[in-house]
Amino acid sequence: QVQVVESGGGLVQPGGSLRLSCAASGHFLAIYAMAWYRQAPGKQRELVARITSMDERNYVDSVKGRFTISMNNAKHTVYLQMNSLKPEDTAVYYCNADVFGHQNLYWGQGTQVTVSS
């Protein structure tokens, strides 16, 4: 079994920054990729950013230039540095882990990010 736990959400003013963390633990050898998704009220969950163990990264267009995803392979942890935050970034942010040899993605419980003055 694999556990995924996010942290770092909160309330921030427009233009501010937050750093989200997500750690995977449990019975596995290595992680292939980790990703951040978000879901705002009344909207579908969308991919925000994804990173592979080979450091391949991709972002949704709306966050390019503002968000940076990074991963510590040894700690099985992924980070999302969010700068220049906007009210439309408000959502619950979810992390998932794609583990080598496992068919399923493992999801965390989510962390709330609220951007408001």
FENSUL-V549988 format. One record per pair of residues at least 12 apart in sequence whose ideal C-beta (glycine too) atoms are under 6 Angstrom apart, sorted by the first residue. I is the first residue (numbers start at 1). J is the second residue. D is the distance in Angstrom with one decimal. If there is no record, write none. Layout:
BEGIN
I&J&D ; I&J&D
END
This chain:
BEGIN
1&26&5.2 ; 2&24&6.0 ; 2&26&4.0 ; 2&28&5.7 ; 2&99&5.9 ; 2&106&4.4 ; 3&25&5.2 ; 3&26&5.3 ; 4&24&5.1 ; 4&95&5.7 ; 4&97&5.3 ; 4&106&4.9 ; 4&108&4.0 ; 5&23&5.5 ; 5&108&5.7 ; 6&22&4.7 ; 6&95&4.9 ; 6&108&4.4 ; 6&111&4.3 ; 7&21&5.1 ; 8&20&4.2 ; 8&21&5.1 ; 9&111&3.4 ; 9&112&4.9 ; 9&113&4.8 ; 11&114&4.7 ; 12&85&5.6 ; 12&115&5.7 ; 13&117&5.3 ; 14&115&5.8 ; 14&117&5.9 ; 16&85&5.4 ; 17&83&4.7 ; 18&82&5.0 ; 19&81&5.2 ; 20&80&4.3 ; 20&93&5.9 ; 21&79&5.5 ; 22&78&4.9 ; 22&95&3.4 ; 23&77&4.6 ; 24&76&4.4 ; 24&97&4.3 ; 28&99&4.6 ; 30&100&4.9 ; 31&76&5.6 ; 31&97&5.6 ; 31&99&5.6 ; 32&53&5.9 ; 32&98&4.7 ; 32&100&5.2 ; 33&52&4.4 ; 33&98&4.4 ; 34&71&5.9 ; 34&78&3.9 ; 34&97&5.2 ; 35&50&3.9 ; 35&96&5.4 ; 36&48&4.5 ; 36&49&5.1 ; 36&80&4.9 ; 36&93&5.9 ; 36&95&5.7 ; 37&94&4.7 ; 38&91&3.8 ; 38&93&4.9 ; 39&91&5.6 ; 39&92&5.3 ; 40&91&4.2 ; 48&60&5.6 ; 48&63&5.9 ; 49&67&5.9 ; 49&69&4.0 ; 51&69&4.8 ; 51&71&5.0 ; 53&73&5.8 ; 57&69&5.7 ; 66&83&5.3 ; 66&84&4.6 ; 67&82&5.1 ; 68&81&4.5 ; 85&115&4.6 ; 87&115&5.0 ; 89&115&5.1 ; 90&114&5.2 ; 90&115&5.0 ; 92&110&4.3 ; 92&112&5.5 ; 93&111&5.4 ; 93&113&5.4 ; 94&107&5.9 ; 94&108&5.9 ; 94&110&4.7 ; 95&108&4.6
END
